[in-house]
Every structure is written in structure tokens, then in C-alpha cells.
Amino acid sequence: MELSFPAADVEEPAEEPVDASGACAQADSDKAAAAKTAGIARCNFFTDCLLEQTMIQRWKTRGACVADRAIKL
């Protein structure tokens, strides 16, 4: 099967195609920055949770020590 078009039906582009490599590089950079920010946020969240758990454990331990002293008195 052969396709043929009359010359009047073929449209030529009005201008040169735009090089999108710069836009792609910027998008990749933005994605990398977003991933890094998310990673930092995840790390901070984990650190905060770990710190909170540590403080709770210390508080419970301190409470147990105070209770032991009260019993001994």
C-alpha cells in the first residue's frame, strides 16, 4: 500500500524545532532536588521520632527510679 499526498496538503513547520534538552535537564534537576528534600525531611522525621522515643525511655526510667526510692523510704 502506498500513500501519496498532494503537495498542497503537506505542511512544513513554521520554525525550527525547539531543543528541549535544557528543559529536560531542568526537570531532572528539579526532581533530584525534590527527592533530596524529601530524603532530608524523612531523615529529620526519623531523627525526631528517635529522639522522642529516647526521651520517653529516659522519662520512664527516671520515673521507675523515683518510685524505687519512694518504696525504700
PyRosetta script that sets phi, psi and omega in degrees:
from pyrosetta import init, pose_from_sequence

init()
pose = pose_from_sequence("MELSFPAADVEEPAEEPVDASGACAQADSDKAAAAKTAGIARCNFFTDCLLEQTMIQRWKTRGACVADRAIKL")
pose.set_psi(1, 132.0)
pose.set_omega(1, -178.1)
pose.set_phi(2, -119.3)
pose.set_psi(2, 133.1)
pose.set_omega(2, 177.5)
pose.set_phi(3, -104.0)
pose.set_psi(3, 134.3)
pose.set_omega(3, 175.4)
pose.set_phi(4, -135.9)
pose.set_psi(4, 139.9)
pose.set_omega(4, -179.4)
pose.set_phi(5, -120.7)
pose.set_psi(5, 141.3)
pose.set_omega(5, 173.5)
pose.set_phi(6, -65.4)
pose.set_psi(6, 148.6)
pose.set_omega(6, -177.3)
pose.set_phi(7, -56.5)
pose.set_psi(7, -31.2)
pose.set_omega(7, -178.6)
pose.set_phi(8, -69.9)
pose.set_psi(8, -24.7)
pose.set_omega(8, -178.0)
pose.set_phi(9, -84.0)
pose.set_psi(9, -15.4)
pose.set_omega(9, -178.8)
pose.set_phi(10, -85.6)
pose.set_psi(10, 124.4)
pose.set_omega(10, -179.7)
pose.set_phi(11, -106.0)
pose.set_psi(11, 131.5)
pose.set_omega(11, 176.2)
pose.set_phi(12, -91.5)
pose.set_psi(12, 145.7)
pose.set_omega(12, 176.7)
pose.set_phi(13, -63.1)
pose.set_psi(13, 142.2)
pose.set_omega(13, -176.8)
pose.set_phi(14, -72.4)
pose.set_psi(14, -31.0)
pose.set_omega(14, -178.3)
pose.set_phi(15, -140.5)
pose.set_psi(15, 170.7)
pose.set_omega(15, -179.7)
pose.set_phi(16, -65.6)
pose.set_psi(16, 146.5)
pose.set_omega(16, 177.2)
pose.set_phi(17, -62.4)
pose.set_psi(17, 144.5)
pose.set_omega(17, -179.4)
pose.set_phi(18, -81.9)
pose.set_psi(18, 134.3)
pose.set_omega(18, 177.1)
pose.set_phi(19, -75.9)
pose.set_psi(19, 114.2)
pose.set_omega(19, -176.0)
pose.set_phi(20, -92.0)
pose.set_psi(20, 2.4)
pose.set_omega(20, -176.4)
pose.set_phi(21, -62.2)
pose.set_psi(21, -35.8)
pose.set_omega(21, 177.9)
pose.set_phi(22, -64.9)
pose.set_psi(22, -41.9)
pose.set_omega(22, 178.5)
pose.set_phi(23, -65.9)
pose.set_psi(23, -39.1)
pose.set_omega(23, 178.6)
pose.set_phi(24, -65.7)
pose.set_psi(24, -41.3)
pose.set_omega(24, 178.9)
pose.set_phi(25, -63.6)
pose.set_psi(25, -40.3)
pose.set_omega(25, 178.6)
pose.set_phi(26, -64.8)
pose.set_psi(26, -42.2)
pose.set_omega(26, 179.0)
pose.set_phi(27, -63.2)
pose.set_psi(27, -41.4)
pose.set_omega(27, 177.6)
pose.set_phi(28, -63.2)
pose.set_psi(28, -40.9)
pose.set_omega(28, 178.9)
pose.set_phi(29, -64.0)
pose.set_psi(29, -42.6)
pose.set_omega(29, 178.8)
pose.set_phi(30, -63.2)
pose.set_psi(30, -41.0)
pose.set_omega(30, 178.7)
pose.set_phi(31, -64.1)
pose.set_psi(31, -41.8)
pose.set_omega(31, 179.9)
pose.set_phi(32, -64.0)
pose.set_psi(32, -42.4)
pose.set_omega(32, 179.0)
pose.set_phi(33, -64.5)
pose.set_psi(33, -41.1)
pose.set_omega(33, 179.0)
pose.set_phi(34, -65.0)
pose.set_psi(34, -40.5)
pose.set_omega(34, 178.9)
pose.set_phi(35, -65.4)
pose.set_psi(35, -40.3)
pose.set_omega(35, 179.0)
pose.set_phi(36, -65.0)
pose.set_psi(36, -44.0)
pose.set_omega(36, 178.9)
pose.set_phi(37, -61.5)
pose.set_psi(37, -43.2)
pose.set_omega(37, 178.7)
pose.set_phi(38, -63.5)
pose.set_psi(38, -39.1)
pose.set_omega(38, 178.4)
pose.set_phi(39, -64.4)
pose.set_psi(39, -41.4)
pose.set_omega(39, 178.2)
pose.set_phi(40, -64.8)
pose.set_psi(40, -43.7)
pose.set_omega(40, 179.1)
pose.set_phi(41, -62.0)
pose.set_psi(41, -42.1)
pose.set_omega(41, 178.9)
pose.set_phi(42, -63.0)
pose.set_psi(42, -41.6)
pose.set_omega(42, 179.8)
pose.set_phi(43, -64.2)
pose.set_psi(43, -45.3)
pose.set_omega(43, 179.3)
pose.set_phi(44, -62.5)
pose.set_psi(44, -40.6)
pose.set_omega(44, 179.0)
pose.set_phi(45, -61.9)
pose.set_psi(45, -45.4)
pose.set_omega(45, 179.7)
pose.set_phi(46, -62.5)
pose.set_psi(46, -44.3)
pose.set_omega(46, -179.7)
pose.set_phi(47, -62.4)
pose.set_psi(47, -43.5)
pose.set_omega(47, 178.7)
pose.set_phi(48, -62.1)
pose.set_psi(48, -42.8)
pose.set_omega(48, 179.1)
pose.set_phi(49, -64.2)
pose.set_psi(49, -42.8)
pose.set_omega(49, 179.6)
pose.set_phi(50, -63.3)
pose.set_psi(50, -42.9)
pose.set_omega(50, 178.3)
pose.set_phi(51, -62.3)
pose.set_psi(51, -43.8)
pose.set_omega(51, 179.8)
pose.set_phi(52, -62.4)
pose.set_psi(52, -43.8)
pose.set_omega(52, 178.8)
pose.set_phi(53, -62.7)
pose.set_psi(53, -39.0)
pose.set_omega(53, 178.5)
pose.set_phi(54, -63.8)
pose.set_psi(54, -43.6)
pose.set_omega(54, 179.6)
pose.set_phi(55, -64.2)
pose.set_psi(55, -39.9)
pose.set_omega(55, 178.6)
pose.set_phi(56, -63.5)
pose.set_psi(56, -44.0)
pose.set_omega(56, 179.6)
pose.set_phi(57, -62.5)
pose.set_psi(57, -42.3)
pose.set_omega(57, 178.7)
pose.set_phi(58, -63.9)
pose.set_psi(58, -41.0)
pose.set_omega(58, -179.7)
pose.set_phi(59, -63.7)
pose.set_psi(59, -43.5)
pose.set_omega(59, 179.0)
pose.set_phi(60, -64.5)
pose.set_psi(60, -41.8)
pose.set_omega(60, 179.9)
pose.set_phi(61, -64.9)
pose.set_psi(61, -43.8)
pose.set_omega(61, 179.3)
pose.set_phi(62, -63.2)
pose.set_psi(62, -41.0)
pose.set_omega(62, 178.4)
pose.set_phi(63, -62.9)
pose.set_psi(63, -38.3)
pose.set_omega(63, 178.7)
pose.set_phi(64, -67.4)
pose.set_psi(64, -39.2)
pose.set_omega(64, 178.9)
pose.set_phi(65, -64.9)
pose.set_psi(65, -42.9)
pose.set_omega(65, 178.8)
pose.set_phi(66, -63.4)
pose.set_psi(66, -41.4)
pose.set_omega(66, 179.1)
pose.set_phi(67, -64.6)
pose.set_psi(67, -40.3)
pose.set_omega(67, 178.2)
pose.set_phi(68, -63.0)
pose.set_psi(68, -42.1)
pose.set_omega(68, 178.7)
pose.set_phi(69, -63.9)
pose.set_psi(69, -41.0)
pose.set_omega(69, -179.4)
pose.set_phi(70, -64.0)
pose.set_psi(70, -37.5)
pose.set_omega(70, 179.9)
pose.set_phi(71, -68.3)
pose.set_psi(71, -39.0)
pose.set_omega(71, -178.4)
pose.set_phi(72, -69.9)
pose.set_psi(72, -28.0)
pose.set_omega(72, -178.4)
pose.set_phi(73, -74.5)
pose.dump_pdb("model.pdb")
